[in-house]
Amino acid sequence: MENVLCPISGSADFTPWIQVPNRFDPSGKEQWSLLRSTASGLIMLNPRPDSTEIARHYPRGLYDPHRHQHNSTTFSSKAYLAARSLMLRYKARIILRGTSKPLRQVRVLEIGCSTGELLNYFHRHKGIPLQNLAGVESEAEAASHAQQVYSLKVSCSLPNDGGGKFDRIIVWHTLEHIHAIHETLGNAAQQLAAGGMLIIALPNPESYDAKQYQENWIAWDAPRHLYHFVPETLEKLLERHNLKVVHRQPYPPDAIYNTLHSEKLLCKSEGRGFHAPQLGTALMKGIATASIGAVLPRQASSLVYFVTKR
């Protein structure tokens, strides 16, 4: 375990924010402390598992981003994979919007590529050559799946092989997991091509669903999520790496996912079962949450940030 300074201000001055459970703890008794930096306003996990301890908090076969067709046997896991696959076209359109080059010349890096479905979609459906795609993934089984099934170039650290800079660097629900956050952003900034875009997706702690579910909001996801950014705190962090946000928008599918799992976690905390009636309620709440985020982006369950060099 480690105690860390605020990565924005360098301050050790924090105020308590909220105590949250570990959703994978079967006892339901494990609690983690989220603190708010008095200097920057950043909400962060402190103390937290250090980089040598964190892997054991990603239970194999249970953590959704690491799922693939070979390790998913339950109905719920297969439904998740189907939904994730359906969203690839929408997600790819968001990421590639505004590219000025022909797609066959575009170079893409995904930090936290997991099992490689998005990069494979870029190759199979957008015509981006495999040699123009690169991924970073620290979870060995997920990285192996991306390499063996999709023939992707995936490493455990940012590539620095002289292959050229990237037109799109994707950090999709990954930045909040990263211990070496300054090193990652600094390297990403160096490898971003002129006119390129860094695409960062993050859960939004100011969202409607975060306020509704409080400690049972699934996107606190302690101890895997180390940081919780609102637009102002993300912008402060990016400034330190000569990066700026040029646009942000809600990502509605996350509202459905977060509400569904938050409702499930709420039922668990109250000792209630999660069955068909609860599922129906959760889906209706998820649609309502997505609608609120579409009208009031500041309350969206998650936000996608479009970032360029200054």
TISE-240171 format. One line per field, with one value per atom (N, C-alpha, C): x, y negated, z; atom name. Coordinates in steps of 0.2 Angstrom, whole numbers, plus 5000, padded with zeros to 4 digits. Atoms other than C-alpha are relative to their C-alpha. Example, Ala and Ser with C-alpha at 12.3 -4.5 7.8 and 13.67 -1.06 7.14 Angstrom:
// residues 2
X: [5004,5062,5004,4996,5068,4996]
Y: [5006,5022,4994,5006,5005,4995]
Z: [5000,5039,5000,4999,5036,5003]
atom: [N,CA,C,N,CA,C]
***
This chain:
// residues 310
X: [5004,5000,5004,4996,5006,4995,5004,5000,5004,4997,5003,4998,5002,5003,4995,5005,4990,5005,4996,4997,5000,5001,4991,5004,4997,4997,5006,4994,5010,4998,5002,5000,4998,5002,4998,4994,5005,4983,4993,5006,4967,4994,5006,4949,4996,5004,4938,4995,5006,4926,4995,5005,4918,5003,4998,4920,4996,5004,4916,5003,4998,4916,5004,4997,4926,4994,5006,4912,5002,4998,4922,5001,4999,4923,4994,5006,4911,4997,5003,4909,4996,5003,4904,5002,4998,4914,5006,4994,4930,4998,5001,4930,5006,4995,4941,4999,5001,4944,5002,4999,4942,5001,4998,4950,4999,5000,4948,5006,4994,4964,4997,5002,4961,5003,4997,4973,4997,5002,4967,4993,5007,4950,4999,5000,4955,4998,5002,4946,5005,4995,4958,5000,5000,4960,5007,4994,4972,4999,4994,4980,4997,5002,4980,5005,4995,4988,5005,4995,5005,5000,5000,5009,5002,4998,5016,4994,5005,5000,4993,5007,4986,4997,5003,4985,4996,5005,4977,4993,5006,4963,4996,5003,4958,4998,5001,4950,4999,5001,4952,4994,5006,4937,4994,5006,4926,5000,4999,4933,4998,5003,4923,5004,4995,4936,5004,4996,4946,4997,5004,4932,5001,5000,4933,4996,5004,4924,5002,4997,4935,5000,5001,4933,4993,5006,4915,4995,5005,4902,4993,5007,4888,4996,5004,4873,5002,4998,4878,5006,4993,4896,4999,5001,4890,4996,5004,4877,5005,4995,4891,5004,4996,4902,4996,5005,4887,4999,5001,4884,5006,4994,4902,5002,4999,4903,4996,5004,4888,5002,4997,4896,5006,4993,4912,4999,5001,4905,4999,5001,4899,5006,4994,4915,5005,4995,4926,4998,5002,4916,5002,4998,4919,5007,4992,4938,5003,4997,4941,4997,5003,4930,5006,4996,4940,5007,4994,4954,5001,4999,4962,5003,4996,4972,4995,5003,4966,5001,5000,4962,5006,4995,4975,5007,4994,4988,5000,5001,4981,5004,4996,4992,4996,5004,4982,5004,4997,4989,4994,5005,4977,5003,4997,4983,4995,5005,4974,4995,5004,4968,4997,5004,4962,5001,5000,4958,5000,4999,4960,4994,5006,4942,5000,5000,4943,5005,4994,4960,4998,5002,4954,4994,5005,4938,5003,4997,4949,5003,4997,4958,4995,5005,4944,4995,5005,4931,5002,4998,4940,5006,4994,4955,5007,4993,4969,5004,4995,4984,5002,4998,4989,5007,4993,5007,4999,5002,4998,4997,5004,4990,5004,4996,4998,4996,5004,4991,5005,4997,4997,4995,5004,4990,5004,4996,4997,4997,5003,4985,5002,4997,4994,4995,5005,4979,4996,5003,4970,5005,4995,4986,5001,4999,4989,4994,5006,4971,5001,5000,4974,5006,4994,4991,4998,5000,4986,4993,5006,4968,4999,5001,4969,5007,4993,4988,5002,4998,4990,5006,4994,5006,4998,5002,5003,5006,4995,5016,4997,5002,5016,5002,4998,5023,4999,5001,5021,5006,4995,5030,5005,4995,5046,5005,4996,5052,5002,4999,5054,4996,5005,5039,4996,5004,5032,4995,5005,5020,4993,5007,5001,4995,5006,4986,4995,5005,4975,5003,4998,4980,4994,5006,4966,5001,4999,4965,4993,5007,4947,4999,5001,4943,5006,4994,4961,5004,4996,4969,4999,5001,4960,5003,4997,4969,5007,4992,4987,5003,4996,4999,5005,4995,5013,4996,5005,5000,5004,4996,5013,5005,4996,5025,4996,5005,5010,4998,5002,5004,5005,4994,5021,5002,4998,5025,4995,5005,5008,5001,4999,5011,5006,4994,5028,4998,5001,5021,4994,5005,5006,5002,4998,5008,4997,5003,5005,4993,5007,4986,4997,5003,4984,4995,5005,4971,5001,5000,4972,4992,5007,4955,4999,5001,4951,4993,5007,4935,5001,5000,4932,4993,5006,4918,5000,5001,4911,4997,5002,4910,4995,5005,4898,4994,5005,4886,4993,5007,4867,5000,5000,4870,5005,4995,4885,4997,5004,4874,4995,5005,4860,5002,4998,4870,5005,4995,4883,5005,4994,4895,4999,5002,4886,5001,4998,4891,5005,4995,4900,5006,4994,4912,5005,4994,4921,5005,4996,4927,5007,4994,4939,5002,4995,4953,5003,4998,4955,5001,5000,4951,5003,4996,4964,4998,5002,4958,4993,5007,4941,5000,4999,4942,4993,5005,4930,5003,4997,4933,5006,4995,4943,5006,4994,4954,5004,4997,4958,5004,4997,4962,5006,4994,4974,5006,4995,4983,5003,4998,4984,5005,4996,4991,5008,4993,5007,5004,4997,5010,4999,5001,5007,4994,5006,4990,4994,5006,4973,4994,5006,4955,4996,5004,4946,4993,5007,4930,4998,5002,4920,4993,5007,4904,4999,5002,4894,5001,5001,4895,4995,5006,4878,5000,5000,4881,5003,4997,4891,4994,5006,4875,4996,5004,4866,5004,4996,4881,5001,4998,4885,4993,5006,4867,4998,5001,4864,5004,4996,4879,4999,5001,4876,4994,5007,4858,5002,4999,4865,5004,4996,4878,4996,5004,4865,4995,5004,4854,5004,4996,4869,5001,4998,4873,4993,5007,4854,4998,5002,4854,4994,5005,4842,5002,4998,4842,5000,5000,4845,4997,5003,4832,4996,5003,4821,4997,5003,4811,5005,4994,4827,5003,4996,4835,4995,5004,4820,5000,4999,4821,5006,4994,4839,5001,5000,4837,4996,5003,4824,5003,4995,4835,5006,4994,4849,4998,5003,4839,4999,5001,4834,5006,4993,4852,5003,4997,4858,4996,5004,4844,5002,4998,4849,5007,4993,4867,5000,5001,4862,4998,5003,4853,5005,4996,4865,5007,4994,4882,5004,4996,4890,4997,5002,4879,5000,4999,4883,5004,4996,4889,5007,4993,4905,5001,4999,4913,5006,4995,4924,5004,4996,4938,5004,4996,4946,5006,4994,4964,5005,4995,4977,5006,4994,4995,4998,5001,4995,5004]
Y: [5006,5000,4994,5006,4982,4994,5006,4965,4995,5004,4952,4993,5007,4934,4999,5002,4925,4999,5001,4927,4993,5006,4910,4995,5005,4899,5002,4998,4910,5000,5001,4907,5006,4995,4919,4999,5003,4909,5003,4997,4919,4999,5000,4919,5007,4994,4935,4999,5001,4937,5006,4995,4954,5007,4993,4972,5005,4996,4985,5007,4993,5004,5002,4996,5016,5004,4996,5023,5007,4993,5039,5004,4997,5042,5004,4997,5056,4999,5001,5051,4993,5007,5033,4996,5004,5027,4996,5003,5021,4992,5007,5002,4996,5004,4989,4993,5007,4971,4996,5005,4957,4994,5006,4941,4994,5005,4924,4995,5005,4913,4993,5007,4896,4995,5005,4888,5000,4999,4895,5002,4998,4902,5008,4994,4919,5005,4995,4934,5006,4995,4949,5005,4994,4966,4999,5001,4964,5002,4996,4975,5004,4996,4986,5006,4995,5003,4997,5003,4999,5004,4996,5005,5007,4993,5021,5004,4997,5025,5000,5002,5019,5006,4994,5035,5004,4996,5045,4998,5003,5033,5000,4999,5037,5008,4993,5054,5003,4997,5065,5003,4998,5069,4996,5004,5056,4993,5008,5039,5000,5000,5035,4998,5001,5026,5005,4995,5041,5007,4994,5053,5001,4998,5062,5006,4994,5076,5006,4994,5089,5000,5000,5084,4998,5003,5079,5006,4995,5093,4999,5002,5085,4996,5004,5077,4992,5007,5060,4998,5001,5061,5000,5000,5065,4994,5006,5051,4994,5006,5039,5000,5000,5045,4998,5002,5043,4993,5007,5026,4996,5003,5021,5000,5000,5027,4995,5005,5017,4993,5007,5001,4998,5001,5003,4995,5004,4994,4993,5007,4979,4997,5003,4978,4999,5002,4979,4994,5006,4965,4994,5005,4954,4999,5000,4958,4997,5002,4955,4994,5006,4940,4994,5005,4926,5002,4998,4936,4997,5003,4927,5005,4996,4941,5006,4994,4956,5005,4995,4970,5005,4996,4981,4997,5003,4969,4998,5002,4966,5005,4996,4972,4999,5000,4977,5004,4997,4981,5000,4999,4988,5002,4998,4987,5003,4996,5000,5003,4997,5010,5006,4994,5025,5005,4994,5039,4998,5002,5029,4999,5000,5028,4993,5007,5009,5000,5000,5010,5005,4995,5025,4997,5004,5015,4995,5004,5002,5003,4997,5014,5004,4996,5025,4996,5004,5012,4993,5006,4996,5000,5000,5002,4998,5003,4996,5006,4994,5008,5002,4997,5019,4996,5003,5011,4992,5007,4994,5000,5000,5000,5003,4997,5003,4999,5000,5007,5000,4999,5006,5003,4997,5018,5004,4997,5024,5007,4993,5039,5005,4995,5054,5003,4996,5064,4996,5005,5049,4999,5002,5044,5006,4994,5062,5001,4999,5063,4995,5005,5047,5002,4998,5054,5006,4994,5071,5001,5000,5069,4995,5006,5052,4998,5001,5052,4993,5007,5035,4999,5002,5027,4997,5002,5026,5001,4999,5022,4998,5002,5019,4992,5007,5001,4996,5004,4987,5001,4998,4991,4994,5005,4981,5003,4997,4990,4996,5004,4976,5001,4999,4981,4994,5006,4964,4998,5003,4953,5002,4997,4957,4994,5005,4948,5000,4999,4955,5004,4996,4960,5001,4999,4968,5002,4999,4968,5001,5000,4975,5004,4998,4978,5004,4998,4981,4995,5005,4965,5001,4999,4968,5006,4994,4984,5000,5001,4978,4997,5002,4977,4994,5005,4968,4995,5004,4955,4994,5005,4941,5003,4997,4953,5002,4998,4960,4994,5006,4942,4997,5003,4936,5004,4996,4950,5000,5001,4949,4993,5007,4930,5000,5000,4934,5004,4996,4947,4998,5003,4937,4996,5003,4932,4993,5007,4914,5000,4999,4912,5006,4994,4928,4998,5000,4931,5005,4995,4939,5000,4999,4946,5004,4997,4949,5000,4998,4957,5001,5000,4955,5000,5001,4958,4993,5007,4942,5000,5000,4940,4995,5004,4926,5002,4998,4936,5001,4998,4939,5006,4994,4957,5001,5000,4954,4997,5003,4943,5004,4996,4955,5006,4994,4970,4999,5002,4962,5005,4996,4975,5007,4994,4989,4998,5001,4980,5004,4995,4993,4997,5003,4981,4997,5002,4977,5006,4994,4995,5001,4999,4995,5008,5004,5000,4999,5000,5001,4993,5007,4983,4996,5004,4972,4993,5007,4955,4999,5002,4947,4993,5007,4932,4997,5004,4918,4996,5003,4907,4995,5005,4894,5003,4997,4906,5004,4997,4915,4995,5005,4899,4998,5002,4894,5005,4995,4911,5000,5000,4910,4994,5006,4892,5001,4999,4899,5004,4996,4909,4996,5004,4895,5003,4997,4903,4996,5003,4895,5003,4998,4900,4996,5004,4894,5001,4998,4903,5006,4994,4915,5001,4998,4925,5006,4994,4938,5006,4994,4956,5004,4997,4963,5007,4993,4981,5002,4999,4979,4999,5002,4972,5007,4994,4989,5005,4996,4999,4998,5002,4989,5001,5000,4988,5007,4993,5007,5003,4997,5012,4996,5003,4998,5002,4998,5004,5007,4993,5022,4999,5001,5016,4997,5003,5006,5006,4994,5022,5004,4996,5031,4997,5004,5018,5000,5000,5019,5007,4993,5038,5003,4998,5039,5004,4997,5050,4996,5004,5044,5004,4996,5052,4996,5003,5048,4993,5007,5034,4995,5005,5026,4998,5001,5028,4995,5005,5019,4993,5007,5005,4997,5003,5003,4998,5002,5002,4994,5006,4989,4994,5005,4979,4998,5001,4981,4996,5004,4974,4993,5007,4959,4997,5003,4956,4998,5002,4956,4994,5006,4944,4994,5006,4932,4998,5002,4933,4997,5003,4929,4993,5007,4913,4996,5003,4909,5003,4996,4915,5000,5000,4910,5005,4995,4923,5007,4993,4937,5005,4995,4953,5001,5001,4952,4995,5005,4940,5002,4999,4941,4993,5006,4928,5000,5000,4923,4995,5003,4917,4999,5001,4909,4997,5004,4901,4993,5007,4883,4997]
Z: [5000,5000,5000,5000,4997,5001,5000,5001,4995,5005,4987,5000,5001,4983,4995,5006,4972,4994,5006,4954,4997,5003,4949,5004,4996,4964,5004,4996,4973,5007,4993,4989,5003,4996,5003,5004,4996,5010,4996,5003,5007,5005,4996,5014,4998,5001,5016,4995,5005,5001,5001,5000,5002,5001,4999,5008,4995,5005,4994,5001,5000,4993,4994,5006,4982,4998,5003,4971,4999,5000,4970,5006,4994,4988,5002,4998,4993,5006,4993,5011,5000,5000,5006,5005,4994,5021,4998,5001,5012,4997,5001,5011,4998,5003,5002,5001,4998,5006,4993,5005,4992,5004,4997,4997,4994,5005,4988,5002,4999,4986,5001,4999,4994,4995,5004,4982,4993,5007,4965,4999,5000,4969,4997,5002,4962,5005,4996,4969,4999,5001,4972,5005,4995,4981,5004,4996,4995,5008,5003,5002,4995,5006,4987,4999,5002,4981,4996,5004,4974,4993,5007,4956,5000,5000,4962,5003,4996,4972,4996,5003,4960,4996,5005,4948,5004,4996,4962,5001,4999,4962,4994,5006,4944,5000,4999,4947,4993,5007,4931,4999,5002,4922,5002,4998,4931,4998,5002,4925,4993,5007,4910,4995,5005,4900,4997,5002,4900,4997,5003,4894,4993,5007,4877,4999,5001,4869,5003,4998,4876,5008,4992,4895,5002,4998,4895,4998,5001,4898,5003,4997,4908,4995,5004,4900,5000,4999,4908,4996,5004,4901,4993,5007,4884,4997,5002,4884,5000,5000,4889,4993,5006,4874,4994,5006,4862,5000,5000,4868,4998,5002,4867,4993,5007,4850,4996,5004,4844,5001,4999,4851,4996,5003,4841,4995,5005,4826,5002,4997,4836,5003,4997,4846,4995,5005,4831,4996,5003,4823,5004,4995,4838,5000,5000,4838,4994,5006,4820,4997,5002,4818,4999,5001,4810,4997,5003,4803,4993,5006,4788,4995,5004,4781,4997,5002,4771,5006,4994,4784,4999,5001,4776,5003,4998,4782,5007,4993,4799,5005,4995,4814,5007,4994,4830,5006,4994,4847,5006,4995,4861,5006,4993,4879,5004,4997,4888,4995,5005,4873,5002,4998,4883,4995,5004,4872,4992,5006,4856,4995,5004,4849,4996,5003,4845,4994,5005,4836,4994,5006,4826,4996,5004,4821,4995,5005,4814,4994,5005,4804,4995,5004,4798,4996,5003,4795,4998,5003,4792,4996,5005,4782,5003,4997,4794,5000,5000,4791,5007,4994,4805,5003,4998,4805,5002,4997,4809,5006,4994,4824,5006,4995,4841,5007,4993,4859,5006,4993,4877,5004,4995,4889,5005,4994,4906,5002,4998,4909,4995,5005,4901,4996,5004,4896,4995,5005,4887,4995,5005,4879,4995,5004,4873,4995,5004,4866,4994,5005,4856,4995,5004,4849,4996,5003,4845,4995,5004,4839,4994,5005,4830,4997,5003,4826,5001,4999,4834,5004,4997,4840,5007,4993,4859,5005,4996,4872,5007,4993,4891,5002,4999,4889,4993,5006,4877,4995,5005,4860,4999,5002,4856,4995,5005,4841,4994,5006,4829,4994,5006,4819,4998,5002,4818,5006,4995,4828,4998,5001,4830,4999,5002,4823,5005,4994,4837,5005,4994,4854,5005,4997,4863,5008,4993,4882,5003,4998,4885,5006,4993,4903,5002,4998,4906,5005,4997,4913,5008,4993,4930,5003,4997,4932,5001,5001,4929,5006,4995,4943,4997,5003,4932,4995,5004,4926,4996,5004,4922,4995,5005,4913,4994,5005,4903,4995,5003,4898,4996,5004,4894,4994,5006,4883,4994,5005,4874,4997,5003,4871,4995,5005,4863,4994,5006,4852,4996,5004,4846,4994,5006,4828,5000,5002,4822,4998,5002,4821,5003,4997,4830,5006,4995,4844,5005,4994,4861,5002,4998,4865,5007,4993,4884,5002,4997,4891,5007,4993,4909,5003,4996,4922,5003,4998,4928,5007,4993,4947,5002,4999,4945,4997,5004,4935,5004,4997,4939,5004,4997,4943,5006,4994,4954,5006,4994,4965,5002,4998,4965,5004,4997,4970,5005,4995,4980,5001,4999,4988,4995,5004,4977,4992,5008,4960,4998,5002,4951,4997,5003,4943,5005,4995,4959,5000,5002,4956,5004,4996,4971,5001,5000,4972,4993,5006,4953,4997,5002,4949,5005,4995,4957,5000,5000,4951,4997,5003,4947,4998,5003,4936,4998,5003,4932,4995,5005,4917,5003,4998,4927,5003,4997,4936,4994,5005,4920,4996,5004,4911,5004,4996,4925,4999,5001,4924,4993,5007,4905,4998,5001,4906,5001,4998,4914,4995,5006,4898,4993,5006,4886,4996,5004,4881,5002,4999,4880,4998,5002,4879,4995,5005,4863,4999,5000,4865,5005,4996,4876,4999,5002,4874,5005,4996,4884,4996,5003,4880,5003,4997,4883,5001,4997,4883,5007,4993,4899,5005,4995,4907,5001,4999,4904,5004,4996,4910,5007,4993,4925,5005,4996,4931,5001,4999,4928,5006,4995,4939,5007,4993,4952,5003,4997,4954,5003,4998,4956,5007,4994,4969,5006,4995,4978,5003,4997,4980,5004,4996,4986,5007,4993,5000,5004,4996,5005,5002,4998,5006,4995,5005,4991,4994,5006,4976,4994,5006,4958,4995,5005,4947,4995,5006,4932,5002,4999,4940,5002,4998,4947,4993,5006,4930,4995,5004,4921,5003,4997,4934,4998,5001,4931,4993,5007,4912,4999,5001,4913,5003,4997,4925,4996,5005,4913,4994,5005,4899,5002,4997,4910,5001,4999,4915,4994,5006,4897,4997,5003,4892,5004,4997,4906,4998,5002,4901,4993,5007,4883,5000,5000,4888,5005,4995,4903,5000,5000,4898,5006,4993,4915,5004,4996,4922,4997,5003,4910,5004,4996,4917,4998,5002,4907,4995,5005,4896,4996,5004,4881,4999,5001,4880,4994,5006,4864,5001,4998,4867,4995,5004,4857,5003,4998,4859,5000,5000,4864,4995]
atom: [N,CA,C,N,CA,C,N,CA,C,N,CA,C,N,CA,C,N,CA,C,N,CA,C,N,CA,C,N,CA,C,N,CA,C,N,CA,C,N,CA,C,N,CA,C,N,CA,C,N,CA,C,N,CA,C,N,CA,C,N,CA,C,N,CA,C,N,CA,C,N,CA,C,N,CA,C,N,CA,C,N,CA,C,N,CA,C,N,CA,C,N,CA,C,N,CA,C,N,CA,C,N,CA,C,N,CA,C,N,CA,C,N,CA,C,N,CA,C,N,CA,C,N,CA,C,N,CA,C,N,CA,C,N,CA,C,N,CA,C,N,CA,C,N,CA,C,N,CA,C,N,CA,C,N,CA,C,N,CA,C,N,CA,C,N,CA,C,N,CA,C,N,CA,C,N,CA,C,N,CA,C,N,CA,C,N,CA,C,N,CA,C,N,CA,C,N,CA,C,N,CA,C,N,CA,C,N,CA,C,N,CA,C,N,CA,C,N,CA,C,N,CA,C,N,CA,C,N,CA,C,N,CA,C,N,CA,C,N,CA,C,N,CA,C,N,CA,C,N,CA,C,N,CA,C,N,CA,C,N,CA,C,N,CA,C,N,CA,C,N,CA,C,N,CA,C,N,CA,C,N,CA,C,N,CA,C,N,CA,C,N,CA,C,N,CA,C,N,CA,C,N,CA,C,N,CA,C,N,CA,C,N,CA,C,N,CA,C,N,CA,C,N,CA,C,N,CA,C,N,CA,C,N,CA,C,N,CA,C,N,CA,C,N,CA,C,N,CA,C,N,CA,C,N,CA,C,N,CA,C,N,CA,C,N,CA,C,N,CA,C,N,CA,C,N,CA,C,N,CA,C,N,CA,C,N,CA,C,N,CA,C,N,CA,C,N,CA,C,N,CA,C,N,CA,C,N,CA,C,N,CA,C,N,CA,C,N,CA,C,N,CA,C,N,CA,C,N,CA,C,N,CA,C,N,CA,C,N,CA,C,N,CA,C,N,CA,C,N,CA,C,N,CA,C,N,CA,C,N,CA,C,N,CA,C,N,CA,C,N,CA,C,N,CA,C,N,CA,C,N,CA,C,N,CA,C,N,CA,C,N,CA,C,N,CA,C,N,CA,C,N,CA,C,N,CA,C,N,CA,C,N,CA,C,N,CA,C,N,CA,C,N,CA,C,N,CA,C,N,CA,C,N,CA,C,N,CA,C,N,CA,C,N,CA,C,N,CA,C,N,CA,C,N,CA,C,N,CA,C,N,CA,C,N,CA,C,N,CA,C,N,CA,C,N,CA,C,N,CA,C,N,CA,C,N,CA,C,N,CA,C,N,CA,C,N,CA,C,N,CA,C,N,CA,C,N,CA,C,N,CA,C,N,CA,C,N,CA,C,N,CA,C,N,CA,C,N,CA,C,N,CA,C,N,CA,C,N,CA,C,N,CA,C,N,CA,C,N,CA,C,N,CA,C,N,CA,C,N,CA,C,N,CA,C,N,CA,C,N,CA,C,N,CA,C,N,CA,C,N,CA,C,N,CA,C,N,CA,C,N,CA,C,N,CA,C,N,CA,C,N,CA,C,N,CA,C,N,CA,C,N,CA,C,N,CA,C,N,CA,C,N,CA,C,N,CA,C,N,CA,C,N,CA,C,N,CA,C,N,CA,C,N,CA,C,N,CA,C,N,CA,C,N,CA,C,N,CA,C,N,CA,C,N,CA,C,N,CA,C,N,CA,C,N,CA,C,N,CA,C,N,CA,C,N,CA,C,N,CA,C,N,CA,C,N,CA,C,N,CA,C,N,CA,C,N,CA,C,N,CA,C,N,CA,C,N,CA,C,N,CA,C,N,CA,C,N,CA,C,N,CA,C,N,CA,C,N,CA,C,N,CA,C,N,CA,C,N,CA,C,N,CA,C,N,CA,C,N,CA,C,N,CA,C,N,CA,C,N,CA,C,N,CA,C,N,CA,C,N,CA,C,N,CA,C,N,CA,C,N,CA,C,N,CA,C,N,CA,C,N,CA,C,N,CA,C,N,CA,C,N,CA,C,N,CA,C,N,CA,C,N,CA,C,N,CA,C,N,CA,C,N,CA,C,N,CA,C,N,CA,C,N,CA,C,N,CA,C,N,CA,C,N,CA,C,N,CA,C,N,CA,C,N,CA,C,N,CA,C,N,CA,C,N,CA,C,N,CA,C,N,CA,C,N,CA,C,N,CA,C,N,CA,C,N,CA,C,N,CA,C,N,CA,C,N,CA,C,N,CA,C,N,CA,C,N,CA,C,N,CA,C,N,CA,C,N,CA,C,N,CA,C,N,CA,C,N,CA,C,N,CA,C,N,CA,C,N,CA,C,N,CA,C,N,CA,C,N,CA,C,N,CA,C,N,CA,C,N,CA,C,N,CA,C,N,CA,C,N,CA,C,N,CA,C]
***
